[in-house]
């Protein structure tokens, strides 16, 4: 779910085998910001795990404020494709459709 940005509160279903996040109109999750690359990152659902991979973006992809190349996502992780922030949320065992929330800012600091 988007927690910071122009699509605040919007949810994206992560059941698809792959989602491309980027500025391009062809992206599955489009972020219309110059700081976001046309094809910024890719979220892949293998059925066993959901991974995110940076696609060589100019400004990088961050998970929980850590610059990543590729990483398995966990419930509650924050994805930062600057300047948008998403929070990964896996539903309870009764539902099988993990989602992300999207935002255009940084999550509140825990420090």
Long-range contacts (C-beta under 8 A, 24 or more apart in sequence): 1-86, 1-87, 1-89, 1-99, 1-100, 1-101, 1-102, 2-84, 2-85, 2-86, 2-100, 2-101, 2-102, 2-103, 2-104, 3-78, 3-85, 3-86, 3-87, 3-101, 3-102, 3-103, 3-105, 3-107, 4-83, 4-84, 4-85, 4-102, 4-103, 4-104, 4-105, 4-106, 4-107, 5-31, 5-83, 5-84, 5-85, 5-102, 5-103, 5-104, 5-105, 6-32, 6-84, 6-104, 7-84, 7-102, 7-103, 7-104, 8-102, 8-103, 8-104, 9-101, 10-101, 10-102, 11-99, 11-100, 11-101, 12-86, 12-99, 12-100, 12-102, 13-97, 13-98, 13-99, 14-43, 14-45, 14-50, 14-88, 14-97, 14-98, 14-99, 14-100, 15-45, 15-96, 15-97, 15-98, 16-45, 17-44, 17-45, 18-42, 18-43, 18-44, 18-45, 19-43, 20-55, 21-81, 22-55, 22-57, 29-102, 31-81, 31-84, 33-83, 33-84, 33-104, 35-59, 35-82, 35-83, 36-81, 36-82, 36-83, 36-84, 40-81, 41-79, 41-81, 43-73, 43-100, 45-98, 49-73, 50-88, 50-98, 52-79, 57-81, 78-107, 80-106
